[in-house]
């Protein structure tokens, strides 16, 4: 994301560092850009990755445009690395997509747990007691039928 080519495109697109570009080598301008950009990626609960990109500059409108450009370049790289992302309106959608993915993973884990412990969970107690009562009544009826069969038989 902070490759020379990409940074040079951003520098050219918004005519960043005009004074430095007149007096210094291309590499110095790119290093200045790199020092003005900060990327932070943090893992939070549920496997959610949250990132922030900041760019320091003098003109707030240009700073916003540069930051948005850097973020839009950053998202596809994260996506190729295995993150799920829907980049339409910014970082919030990225966080929502990751959160939804984490929620689906947790729901799958709960579903698997319930299936592997079928009949053992507290919320299943009432259904199990009803089944037990039905089976006891059926056993008594079968026992009575067997007794009558043996007497008649």
C-alpha atoms as a printed R data frame, in Angstrom:
    type eleno elety resid chain resno       x       y      z
1   ATOM     1    CA   UNK     A     1   0.000   0.000  0.000
2   ATOM     2    CA   UNK     A     2   2.862   2.376  0.691
3   ATOM     3    CA   UNK     A     3   4.782   1.372 -2.415
4   ATOM     4    CA   UNK     A     4   6.666   4.073 -4.249
5   ATOM     5    CA   UNK     A     5   4.394   3.769 -7.266
6   ATOM     6    CA   UNK     A     6   1.167   4.180 -5.311
7   ATOM     7    CA   UNK     A     7   2.499   7.019 -3.209
8   ATOM     8    CA   UNK     A     8   3.854   8.774 -6.292
9   ATOM     9    CA   UNK     A     9   0.404   8.546 -7.912
10  ATOM    10    CA   UNK     A    10  -1.190  10.117 -4.817
11  ATOM    11    CA   UNK     A    11   1.489  12.806 -4.645
12  ATOM    12    CA   UNK     A    12   0.988  13.654 -8.334
13  ATOM    13    CA   UNK     A    13  -2.822  13.490 -8.164
14  ATOM    14    CA   UNK     A    14  -3.070  16.155 -5.443
15  ATOM    15    CA   UNK     A    15   0.211  17.973 -6.099
16  ATOM    16    CA   UNK     A    16   1.504  17.211 -2.619
17  ATOM    17    CA   UNK     A    17   4.797  18.629 -1.327
18  ATOM    18    CA   UNK     A    18   5.308  21.118 -4.201
19  ATOM    19    CA   UNK     A    19   8.239  22.855 -2.475
20  ATOM    20    CA   UNK     A    20   9.992  19.591 -1.597
21  ATOM    21    CA   UNK     A    21   9.426  18.243 -5.125
22  ATOM    22    CA   UNK     A    22  11.235  21.246 -6.594
23  ATOM    23    CA   UNK     A    23  14.274  20.923 -4.332
24  ATOM    24    CA   UNK     A    24  14.607  17.212 -3.489
25  ATOM    25    CA   UNK     A    25  14.858  13.811 -5.118
26  ATOM    26    CA   UNK     A    26  11.762  11.699 -5.737
27  ATOM    27    CA   UNK     A    27  12.807   9.278 -2.953
28  ATOM    28    CA   UNK     A    28  12.895  12.097 -0.384
29  ATOM    29    CA   UNK     A    29   9.376  13.192 -1.353
30  ATOM    30    CA   UNK     A    30   8.084   9.631 -1.044
31  ATOM    31    CA   UNK     A    31   9.802   9.209  2.343
32  ATOM    32    CA   UNK     A    32   8.131  12.437  3.508
33  ATOM    33    CA   UNK     A    33   4.772  11.027  2.405
34  ATOM    34    CA   UNK     A    34   5.473   7.768  4.251
35  ATOM    35    CA   UNK     A    35   6.297   9.660  7.417
36  ATOM    36    CA   UNK     A    36   3.018  11.602  7.119
37  ATOM    37    CA   UNK     A    37   0.953   8.404  6.786
38  ATOM    38    CA   UNK     A    38   0.120   6.195  9.740
39  ATOM    39    CA   UNK     A    39  -1.705   2.860  9.515
40  ATOM    40    CA   UNK     A    40  -2.910   1.068 12.627
41  ATOM    41    CA   UNK     A    41  -4.539  -2.369 12.533
42  ATOM    42    CA   UNK     A    42  -5.950  -3.788 15.747
43  ATOM    43    CA   UNK     A    43  -7.545  -7.157 16.447
44  ATOM    44    CA   UNK     A    44 -10.555  -6.840 18.689
45  ATOM    45    CA   UNK     A    45 -13.004  -9.393 20.064
46  ATOM    46    CA   UNK     A    46 -14.596 -11.958 17.794
47  ATOM    47    CA   UNK     A    47 -11.834 -11.886 15.222
48  ATOM    48    CA   UNK     A    48 -12.737  -8.384 14.139
49  ATOM    49    CA   UNK     A    49  -9.910  -6.367 12.639
50  ATOM    50    CA   UNK     A    50 -10.232  -2.594 12.888
51  ATOM    51    CA   UNK     A    51  -7.878  -0.258 11.123
52  ATOM    52    CA   UNK     A    52  -7.268   3.440 10.918
53  ATOM    53    CA   UNK     A    53  -5.337   5.420  8.361
54  ATOM    54    CA   UNK     A    54  -4.207   8.949  9.032
55  ATOM    55    CA   UNK     A    55  -2.428  11.431  6.825
56  ATOM    56    CA   UNK     A    56  -0.981  14.719  7.990
57  ATOM    57    CA   UNK     A    57  -1.156  17.717  5.708
58  ATOM    58    CA   UNK     A    58  -1.971  21.407  5.608
59  ATOM    59    CA   UNK     A    59  -5.237  21.532  3.610
60  ATOM    60    CA   UNK     A    60  -8.084  19.657  5.361
61  ATOM    61    CA   UNK     A    61  -9.929  18.978  2.098
62  ATOM    62    CA   UNK     A    62  -6.818  17.474  0.483
63  ATOM    63    CA   UNK     A    63  -6.008  15.522  3.678
64  ATOM    64    CA   UNK     A    64  -9.487  13.949  3.542
65  ATOM    65    CA   UNK     A    65  -9.121  13.050 -0.144
66  ATOM    66    CA   UNK     A    66  -5.656  11.570  0.348
67  ATOM    67    CA   UNK     A    67  -6.790   9.568  3.383
68  ATOM    68    CA   UNK     A    68  -9.796   8.216  1.475
69  ATOM    69    CA   UNK     A    69  -7.565   7.248 -1.450
70  ATOM    70    CA   UNK     A    70  -5.102   5.485  0.838
71  ATOM    71    CA   UNK     A    71  -7.969   3.658  2.582
72  ATOM    72    CA   UNK     A    72  -9.513   2.565 -0.721
73  ATOM    73    CA   UNK     A    73  -6.092   1.232 -1.784
74  ATOM    74    CA   UNK     A    74  -5.668  -0.509  1.580
75  ATOM    75    CA   UNK     A    75  -9.027  -2.353  1.550
76  ATOM    76    CA   UNK     A    76  -8.379  -4.591 -1.489
77  ATOM    77    CA   UNK     A    77  -5.033  -5.623 -0.009
78  ATOM    78    CA   UNK     A    78  -6.724  -6.610  3.228
79  ATOM    79    CA   UNK     A    79  -9.435  -8.420  1.288
80  ATOM    80    CA   UNK     A    80  -6.859 -10.439 -0.668
81  ATOM    81    CA   UNK     A    81  -5.271 -11.375  2.651
82  ATOM    82    CA   UNK     A    82  -8.470 -13.133  3.675
83  ATOM    83    CA   UNK     A    83 -10.646 -10.460  5.234
84  ATOM    84    CA   UNK     A    84 -14.235 -10.016  4.121
85  ATOM    85    CA   UNK     A    85 -15.040  -6.496  3.111
86  ATOM    86    CA   UNK     A    86 -17.745  -4.497  1.430
87  ATOM    87    CA   UNK     A    87 -16.170  -1.162  0.568
88  ATOM    88    CA   UNK     A    88 -18.929   1.186 -0.450
89  ATOM    89    CA   UNK     A    89 -19.012   4.022  2.010
90  ATOM    90    CA   UNK     A    90 -15.965   3.610  4.192
91  ATOM    91    CA   UNK     A    91 -14.415   1.872  7.102
92  ATOM    92    CA   UNK     A    92 -17.720   1.346  8.927
93  ATOM    93    CA   UNK     A    93 -18.942  -1.131  6.298
94  ATOM    94    CA   UNK     A    94 -15.651  -2.987  6.568
95  ATOM    95    CA   UNK     A    95 -16.091  -3.305 10.331
96  ATOM    96    CA   UNK     A    96 -19.735  -4.362  9.936
97  ATOM    97    CA   UNK     A    97 -18.830  -7.050  7.410
98  ATOM    98    CA   UNK     A    98 -16.126  -8.437  9.695
99  ATOM    99    CA   UNK     A    99 -18.498  -8.314 12.659
100 ATOM   100    CA   UNK     A   100 -21.205 -10.170 10.722
101 ATOM   101    CA   UNK     A   101 -18.659 -12.798  9.727
102 ATOM   102    CA   UNK     A   102 -17.662 -13.216 13.373
103 ATOM   103    CA   UNK     A   103 -21.327 -13.468 14.390
104 ATOM   104    CA   UNK     A   104 -21.963 -16.183 11.790
105 ATOM   105    CA   UNK     A   105 -18.929 -18.106 13.025
106 ATOM   106    CA   UNK     A   106 -20.162 -17.884 16.625
107 ATOM   107    CA   UNK     A   107 -23.684 -18.968 15.619
108 ATOM   108    CA   UNK     A   108 -22.218 -21.978 13.808
109 ATOM   109    CA   UNK     A   109 -20.221 -22.908 16.916
110 ATOM   110    CA   UNK     A   110 -23.354 -22.671 19.101
111 ATOM   111    CA   UNK     A   111 -25.331 -24.772 16.609
112 ATOM   112    CA   UNK     A   112 -22.583 -27.420 16.545
113 ATOM   113    CA   UNK     A   113 -22.442 -27.472 20.350
114 ATOM   114    CA   UNK     A   114 -26.193 -27.911 20.625
115 ATOM   115    CA   UNK     A   115 -26.136 -30.762 18.094
116 ATOM   116    CA   UNK     A   116 -23.287 -32.541 19.877
117 ATOM   117    CA   UNK     A   117 -25.076 -32.181 23.251
118 ATOM   118    CA   UNK     A   118 -28.586 -32.941 22.036
119 ATOM   119    CA   UNK     A   119 -30.832 -33.797 24.980
120 ATOM   120    CA   UNK     A   120 -28.352 -32.510 27.568
121 ATOM   121    CA   UNK     A   121 -29.155 -28.817 27.572
122 ATOM   122    CA   UNK     A   122 -31.324 -27.206 30.299
123 ATOM   123    CA   UNK     A   123 -33.803 -25.699 27.821
124 ATOM   124    CA   UNK     A   124 -34.581 -29.227 26.570
125 ATOM   125    CA   UNK     A   125 -35.618 -30.498 30.040
126 ATOM   126    CA   UNK     A   126 -39.368 -29.962 29.591
127 ATOM   127    CA   UNK     A   127 -39.449 -31.799 26.249
128 ATOM   128    CA   UNK     A   128 -37.390 -34.636 27.734
129 ATOM   129    CA   UNK     A   129 -39.739 -34.958 30.735
130 ATOM   130    CA   UNK     A   130 -42.756 -35.070 28.413
131 ATOM   131    CA   UNK     A   131 -41.099 -37.792 26.316
132 ATOM   132    CA   UNK     A   132 -40.258 -39.744 29.474
133 ATOM   133    CA   UNK     A   133 -43.883 -39.532 30.692
134 ATOM   134    CA   UNK     A   134 -45.138 -40.747 27.323
135 ATOM   135    CA   UNK     A   135 -42.720 -43.647 27.328
136 ATOM   136    CA   UNK     A   136 -43.704 -44.614 30.905
137 ATOM   137    CA   UNK     A   137 -47.403 -44.608 29.958
138 ATOM   138    CA   UNK     A   138 -46.639 -46.712 26.889
139 ATOM   139    CA   UNK     A   139 -44.615 -49.153 29.011
140 ATOM   140    CA   UNK     A   140 -47.497 -49.537 31.500
141 ATOM   141    CA   UNK     A   141 -49.972 -50.130 28.657
142 ATOM   142    CA   UNK     A   142 -47.677 -52.714 27.079
143 ATOM   143    CA   UNK     A   143 -47.193 -54.400 30.469
144 ATOM   144    CA   UNK     A   144 -50.961 -54.581 30.937
145 ATOM   145    CA   UNK     A   145 -51.447 -55.958 27.431
146 ATOM   146    CA   UNK     A   146 -48.748 -58.594 28.070
147 ATOM   147    CA   UNK     A   147 -50.424 -59.664 31.356
148 ATOM   148    CA   UNK     A   148 -53.814 -60.037 29.673
149 ATOM   149    CA   UNK     A   149 -52.236 -61.931 26.800
150 ATOM   150    CA   UNK     A   150 -50.575 -64.391 29.138
151 ATOM   151    CA   UNK     A   151 -53.819 -64.997 31.121
152 ATOM   152    CA   UNK     A   152 -55.821 -65.583 27.974
153 ATOM   153    CA   UNK     A   153 -53.245 -67.520 26.424
